[in-house]
Amino acid sequence: MDRAMEEKEPIGFDLEESNVIFTGEEFIVAKDKYPVTEGHTLIIAKRKDATDYFDLNYHEIKILHEYIRMVTEMIEDASTSDIDGYNIGMNCGEAAGQTVMQFHLHIIPRRKGDWPHPQGGVRKSVNGEGNWMKPKEAKTKKMAYEEWYAKNEEEILIELAETGADREMDFNSEVEFENRYEDYLNQNKDDENI
């Protein structure tokens, strides 16, 4: 989908002039207003009708790659510490987390130790899918029980009230957990997900 490029005033962004680093024909480069690391920078389309990557024309896409290289060099020159990697990404659409509906790409410099477990990178934007290297494991007993407990909490609380118990199950109590879980397994022995 190649859209005609129009010269429009930017911005769907509320950019402070002091955050603007560079303005070109197609894009504006600016410091992120809410940086997640030192040097977090945005490349923003000047066209308001370019809401996400898929609205960029072929010329803009080609130029975007040149901007990425230019911006990473600028970040490295200005950085007060060594940069060990980058997350480069964009959110395309509300379901993907986009909140400003004007194309922008995040360049986030990373340093060793800035996050304890960076494996999975952008895959972590989908809950539970961050560690792609680890094979999907069967649920642990405790995970399966906690899931069941969350779905059946009301029934469990009624049962506890009827037996005179005045508290919810303590998941840290090994004996109580094992007893309840064994009952659960016996009641659900045909469930393939356990």
Secondary structure, 3 states (H helix, E strand, C coil): CCCCCCCCCCCCCCCCHHHEEEECCCEEEEECCCCCCCCCEEEEECCCCCCCHHHCCHHHHHHHHHHHHHHHHHHHHHCCCCCCEEEEECCCCHHHCCCCCCCEEEEEEECCCCCCCCCCHHHHHCCCCCCCCCCCCCCCHHHHHHHHHHHCHHHHHHHHHHCCCCCCCCCCCHHHHHHHHHHHHHHCCCCCCC
